[in-house]
Amino acid sequence: MAQAKKGDTVKVHYTGTLDDGTMFDTSAEREPLKFTIGEGQVIPGFDNALIDMVPGDVRITVIPAGEAYGEHSKELVTDVDRERFPADLELEIGQQLQVGLADGEQAVVMIVDLTDTSVTLDANHPLAGQQLTFEIELVEIL
């Protein structure tokens, strides 16, 4: 039976959990995730976990932050004057906002702190700095 390798398009089912056991994502109630190994469509540690699996295999893999969404970067956290937000916009901790960058690109940021005068925004991925555990089932190599 063929083993998965870089360049193969695969379908997988997965469940991702944090160190405390909290599930952050699963494909259990959806169609399997389809992607090509090694093309950067998933985090590197997920890609690497599939190498040498055969359809039907189930693997549990622990992915360090560096092979997942990276370490949490303090440079991506910034305070913004509250006056820069529309007065009618209700802000709350945990809220995600889309902001325009100087180069014309867009970024998603999360509000991580609020005061009467400032809003602290974090542009890190919500799972940055986290070690992730995935249970992966290789459903099919296409």
Buried (B, 14 or more C-beta within 10 A) or exposed (E): EEBBBEEBBBBBBBBBBEEEEEEEEBBEEEEBBEBBBBEEEBBEBBBBBBEEBEBEBEBEBBBEBEBBBBEBEEEBBEEBEBEEBEEEEEEEEEBEBEEEEEEEEEEEBBBBEBEEEBBBBBBBBEBBBBBBBBBBBBBEBE
